[in-house]
Amino acid sequence: MMAASWLVPVVPERLGILAETWSVRDGVVSASSSVVHVGGGATIALLVGTNVLIIVVIGLFANALAAARRDAQRQVTIQAWQLRPAPAARSIERLRALSASRVRSRA
């Protein structure tokens, strides 16, 4: 849906039905508007501000993902530790296995 909302005006522009609002020529991407005057200090501030905002938002998102991954890994480690057999249970299992092997060897 989001891609379609971008493509709807682009296709008529490329077909020449609507006036061109952006172009790529000689390695330069240029954007123009017949509705809004673009230029000057306010435009530069807007471009710099939005770029900084995007960088900050992406950084916060990456930090949140890293924290969620760290918490999930911690939970898995805790669960694995809680599910391991107790030392006494392991000793009993070893004794049973040892006595079973002795009984087999006698028979």
ROSE-4610 file (N, C-alpha, C; in Angstrom, 1 decimal, always signed):
// ROSE-4610
residu = [M/M/M/M/M/M/A/A/A/A/A/A/S/S/S/W/W/W/L/L/L/V/V/V/P/P/P/V/V/V/V/V/V/P/P/P/E/E/E/R/R/R/L/L/L/G/G/G/I/I/I/L/L/L/A/A/A/E/E/E/T/T/T/W/W/W/S/S/S/V/V/V/R/R/R/D/D/D/G/G/G/V/V/V/V/V/V/S/S/S/A/A/A/S/S/S/S/S/S/S/S/S/V/V/V/V/V/V/H/H/H/V/V/V/G/G/G/G/G/G/G/G/G/A/A/A/T/T/T/I/I/I/A/A/A/L/L/L/L/L/L/V/V/V/G/G/G/T/T/T/N/N/N/V/V/V/L/L/L/I/I/I/I/I/I/V/V/V/V/V/V/I/I/I/G/G/G/L/L/L/F/F/F/A/A/A/N/N/N/A/A/A/L/L/L/A/A/A/A/A/A/A/A/A/R/R/R/R/R/R/D/D/D/A/A/A/Q/Q/Q/R/R/R/Q/Q/Q/V/V/V/T/T/T/I/I/I/Q/Q/Q/A/A/A/W/W/W/Q/Q/Q/L/L/L/R/R/R/P/P/P/A/A/A/P/P/P/A/A/A/A/A/A/R/R/R/S/S/S/I/I/I/E/E/E/R/R/R/L/L/L/R/R/R/A/A/A/L/L/L/S/S/S/A/A/A/S/S/S/R/R/R/V/V/V/R/R/R/S/S/S/R/R/R/A/A/A]
num = [1/1/1/2/2/2/3/3/3/4/4/4/5/5/5/6/6/6/7/7/7/8/8/8/9/9/9/10/10/10/11/11/11/12/12/12/13/13/13/14/14/14/15/15/15/16/16/16/17/17/17/18/18/18/19/19/19/20/20/20/21/21/21/22/22/22/23/23/23/24/24/24/25/25/25/26/26/26/27/27/27/28/28/28/29/29/29/30/30/30/31/31/31/32/32/32/33/33/33/34/34/34/35/35/35/36/36/36/37/37/37/38/38/38/39/39/39/40/40/40/41/41/41/42/42/42/43/43/43/44/44/44/45/45/45/46/46/46/47/47/47/48/48/48/49/49/49/50/50/50/51/51/51/52/52/52/53/53/53/54/54/54/55/55/55/56/56/56/57/57/57/58/58/58/59/59/59/60/60/60/61/61/61/62/62/62/63/63/63/64/64/64/65/65/65/66/66/66/67/67/67/68/68/68/69/69/69/70/70/70/71/71/71/72/72/72/73/73/73/74/74/74/75/75/75/76/76/76/77/77/77/78/78/78/79/79/79/80/80/80/81/81/81/82/82/82/83/83/83/84/84/84/85/85/85/86/86/86/87/87/87/88/88/88/89/89/89/90/90/90/91/91/91/92/92/92/93/93/93/94/94/94/95/95/95/96/96/96/97/97/97/98/98/98/99/99/99/100/100/100/101/101/101/102/102/102/103/103/103/104/104/104/105/105/105/106/106/106/107/107/107]
x = [+0.8/+0.0/+0.9/+1.9/+2.8/+3.5/+4.0/+4.6/+3.7/+2.4/+1.5/+1.2/+1.2/+1.0/+2.1/+3.3/+4.4/+4.4/+4.0/+4.0/+2.8/+1.7/+0.6/+1.0/+1.7/+2.1/+3.3/+4.1/+5.3/+5.0/+4.1/+3.8/+3.3/+2.3/+1.9/+3.0/+3.9/+5.0/+5.9/+6.2/+7.1/+6.4/+5.1/+4.4/+4.2/+4.5/+4.3/+3.0/+2.1/+0.8/+0.8/+1.6/+1.8/+3.2/+3.4/+4.7/+5.7/+6.9/+8.0/+8.3/+8.3/+8.7/+10.1/+10.6/+12.0/+12.7/+14.0/+14.7/+16.1/+16.8/+18.2/+18.9/+19.8/+20.6/+22.0/+22.9/+24.4/+24.8/+24.2/+24.6/+24.0/+23.0/+22.4/+20.9/+20.4/+19.0/+18.4/+17.4/+16.8/+15.3/+14.8/+13.4/+12.8/+11.6/+11.0/+9.6/+9.0/+7.6/+7.0/+5.8/+5.1/+4.1/+4.0/+3.1/+3.9/+5.1/+5.8/+7.2/+7.5/+8.9/+9.9/+10.9/+11.9/+13.2/+13.9/+15.2/+15.4/+16.6/+17.0/+17.3/+17.5/+18.0/+17.0/+15.7/+14.7/+14.7/+14.9/+14.9/+16.2/+17.3/+18.5/+18.3/+17.7/+17.5/+16.5/+15.5/+14.5/+15.2/+16.1/+16.8/+17.7/+18.5/+19.5/+18.7/+17.7/+16.9/+16.2/+15.6/+15.0/+16.0/+17.2/+18.2/+18.7/+18.9/+19.4/+18.3/+17.1/+16.0/+15.9/+16.0/+16.0/+17.2/+18.4/+19.5/+19.3/+18.7/+18.4/+17.4/+16.3/+15.3/+15.8/+16.6/+17.2/+18.1/+18.9/+19.8/+19.0/+17.9/+17.0/+16.4/+15.9/+15.4/+16.4/+17.6/+18.7/+19.0/+19.0/+19.3/+18.2/+16.9/+15.8/+15.9/+16.3/+16.4/+17.5/+18.6/+19.8/+19.4/+18.6/+18.2/+17.2/+16.3/+15.4/+16.1/+17.1/+17.9/+18.7/+19.3/+20.0/+19.1/+17.9/+16.9/+16.5/+16.2/+15.8/+17.0/+18.2/+19.3/+19.5/+19.3/+19.4/+18.3/+17.1/+16.0/+16.3/+16.8/+17.2/+18.3/+19.3/+20.3/+19.8/+18.9/+18.3/+17.5/+16.7/+15.9/+16.7/+17.8/+18.7/+19.3/+19.7/+20.3/+19.2/+18.0/+17.0/+16.6/+16.7/+16.2/+17.3/+18.6/+19.6/+19.4/+19.8/+19.6/+20.4/+19.9/+20.5/+21.8/+22.8/+24.0/+23.7/+22.8/+22.4/+21.7/+20.9/+20.2/+21.3/+22.3/+23.3/+24.1/+24.4/+25.1/+24.4/+23.1/+22.2/+22.2/+22.1/+22.1/+23.4/+24.5/+25.8/+25.9/+25.4/+25.4/+24.6/+23.4/+22.5/+23.2/+23.8/+24.5/+25.6/+26.4/+27.5/+27.0/+26.0/+25.5/+24.9/+24.3/+23.7/+24.8/+25.9/+27.0/+27.7/+27.7/+28.3/+27.4/+26.1/+25.2/+25.3/+25.5/+25.6/+27.0/+28.0/+29.3/+29.3/+28.6/+28.5/+27.7/+26.7/+25.8/+26.4]
y = [-1.2/+0.0/+1.3/+1.2/+2.4/+2.6/+1.5/+1.6/+2.2/+1.7/+2.2/+3.7/+4.2/+5.6/+6.5/+5.9/+6.6/+6.5/+5.3/+5.1/+5.8/+6.1/+6.7/+8.0/+8.9/+10.2/+10.0/+9.0/+8.9/+8.4/+7.5/+6.9/+8.0/+8.8/+9.9/+10.9/+11.2/+12.1/+11.5/+10.2/+9.6/+9.5/+9.4/+9.3/+10.7/+11.8/+13.1/+13.7/+13.0/+13.5/+14.7/+14.5/+15.5/+16.1/+17.3/+18.0/+17.2/+17.2/+16.4/+17.1/+16.4/+16.9/+16.5/+15.5/+15.1/+14.6/+14.6/+14.1/+13.7/+12.9/+12.5/+12.9/+13.8/+14.2/+14.5/+13.9/+14.1/+13.8/+12.8/+12.3/+13.2/+14.0/+14.9/+14.5/+14.3/+14.1/+15.4/+15.9/+17.2/+17.0/+17.8/+17.8/+19.2/+19.3/+20.7/+20.6/+21.7/+21.8/+23.0/+22.9/+24.0/+24.6/+23.9/+24.3/+25.0/+24.5/+25.0/+25.5/+26.7/+27.3/+26.6/+25.9/+25.2/+26.0/+26.2/+26.9/+27.8/+28.2/+29.1/+28.3/+29.1/+28.5/+27.6/+27.9/+27.0/+25.6/+25.6/+24.3/+23.5/+24.1/+23.5/+22.9/+23.8/+23.4/+22.2/+22.2/+21.1/+19.8/+19.9/+18.7/+18.1/+19.0/+18.6/+18.0/+18.7/+18.2/+16.9/+16.7/+15.4/+14.3/+14.6/+13.5/+13.1/+14.1/+13.8/+13.1/+13.5/+12.7/+11.3/+11.1/+9.7/+8.9/+9.5/+8.7/+8.4/+9.3/+9.1/+8.0/+8.0/+7.0/+5.7/+5.6/+4.3/+3.8/+4.7/+4.3/+3.8/+4.5/+4.0/+2.7/+2.5/+1.2/+0.1/+0.3/-0.7/-1.0/+0.0/-0.2/-1.0/-0.8/-1.5/-3.0/-3.2/-4.6/-5.3/-4.6/-5.2/-5.6/-4.7/-4.9/-6.1/-6.2/-7.3/-8.6/-8.6/-9.8/-10.2/-9.2/-9.5/-10.1/-9.6/-10.1/-11.5/-11.7/-13.1/-14.1/-13.7/-14.6/-14.9/-13.9/-14.0/-15.0/-14.8/-15.7/-17.2/-17.4/-18.8/-19.3/-18.5/-19.0/-19.3/-18.5/-18.8/-20.1/-20.2/-21.4/-22.7/-22.6/-23.8/-24.1/-23.1/-23.3/-23.9/-23.4/-24.0/-25.4/-25.8/-27.1/-28.1/-27.7/-28.7/-29.6/-30.8/-31.7/-31.2/-31.4/-31.0/-31.9/-31.5/-32.3/-33.6/-33.6/-34.9/-35.8/-35.3/-36.2/-36.8/-36.0/-36.5/-37.6/-37.4/-38.4/-39.7/-39.6/-40.8/-41.5/-40.8/-41.4/-42.1/-41.5/-42.2/-43.5/-43.4/-44.6/-45.7/-45.4/-46.4/-47.0/-46.2/-46.7/-47.6/-47.2/-48.0/-49.3/-49.3/-50.6/-51.4/-50.8/-51.6/-52.3/-51.6/-52.2/-53.3/-53.2/-54.2/-55.4/-55.2/-56.4/-57.1/-56.4/-57.0/-57.8/-57.2/-57.9/-59.2/-59.2/-60.4/-61.5/-61.1/-62.1/-62.8]
z = [+0.0/+0.0/+0.0/+0.8/+0.9/-0.4/-1.1/-2.4/-3.4/-3.4/-4.3/-4.2/-2.9/-2.7/-3.3/-3.4/-4.0/-5.5/-6.0/-7.4/-8.1/-7.5/-8.1/-8.8/-8.1/-8.8/-9.7/-9.5/-10.3/-11.7/-11.8/-13.1/-14.1/-13.7/-14.6/-14.9/-13.9/-14.2/-15.3/-15.2/-16.1/-17.5/-17.5/-18.8/-19.4/-18.7/-19.2/-18.9/-18.2/-17.9/-16.9/-15.8/-14.8/-15.0/-14.4/-14.5/-13.6/-14.1/-13.4/-12.0/-10.9/-9.6/-9.2/-9.8/-9.5/-10.7/-10.7/-11.9/-11.5/-12.3/-12.1/-13.4/-13.3/-14.5/-14.1/-14.8/-14.6/-13.2/-12.6/-11.3/-10.2/-10.5/-9.5/-9.4/-8.2/-8.0/-7.6/-8.3/-8.0/-7.8/-6.9/-6.6/-6.7/-7.3/-7.4/-7.1/-6.8/-6.4/-7.0/-7.6/-8.1/-7.0/-5.9/-4.8/-3.7/-3.3/-2.2/-2.7/-2.2/-2.6/-1.8/-2.5/-1.8/-2.0/-0.9/-0.9/+0.3/+0.5/+1.6/+2.8/+3.9/+5.2/+5.8/+5.7/+6.3/+5.7/+4.4/+3.7/+4.1/+4.3/+4.7/+6.1/+7.0/+8.4/+8.4/+7.6/+7.5/+7.1/+6.0/+5.5/+6.6/+7.2/+8.2/+9.4/+9.9/+11.0/+10.8/+9.6/+9.3/+9.2/+8.6/+8.5/+9.9/+10.8/+12.1/+12.9/+12.7/+13.4/+12.9/+11.6/+11.1/+11.7/+11.8/+12.3/+13.8/+14.5/+16.0/+16.1/+15.3/+15.4/+15.1/+14.0/+13.7/+14.8/+15.4/+16.5/+17.7/+18.0/+19.1/+18.8/+17.6/+17.2/+17.3/+16.8/+16.9/+18.4/+19.2/+20.6/+21.3/+20.9/+21.4/+21.0/+19.7/+19.2/+20.0/+20.2/+20.9/+22.4/+23.0/+24.4/+24.4/+23.5/+23.4/+23.2/+22.3/+22.0/+23.3/+24.0/+25.2/+26.3/+26.4/+27.4/+27.0/+25.8/+25.3/+25.6/+25.3/+25.5/+27.0/+27.8/+29.3/+29.8/+29.3/+29.7/+29.3/+28.1/+27.7/+28.6/+28.9/+29.8/+31.2/+31.7/+33.0/+33.0/+31.9/+31.8/+31.7/+30.9/+30.8/+32.1/+32.9/+34.2/+35.1/+35.1/+36.0/+35.6/+34.4/+33.9/+34.0/+34.4/+34.5/+35.7/+35.7/+36.8/+38.0/+39.2/+40.4/+40.6/+41.3/+41.5/+42.2/+43.2/+43.9/+42.9/+42.0/+41.0/+40.1/+39.7/+38.8/+39.5/+40.8/+41.6/+41.7/+41.9/+42.0/+40.7/+39.6/+38.3/+38.0/+38.4/+38.2/+39.1/+40.3/+41.1/+40.6/+40.1/+39.4/+38.2/+37.4/+36.2/+36.6/+37.6/+38.1/+38.7/+39.5/+40.0/+39.0/+38.0/+36.9/+36.1/+35.9/+35.1/+35.9/+37.2/+38.1/+38.1/+38.1/+38.1/+36.8/+35.7/+34.3/+34.3/+34.8/+34.8/+35.6/+36.7/+37.5/+36.8/+36.0/+35.4/+34.2]
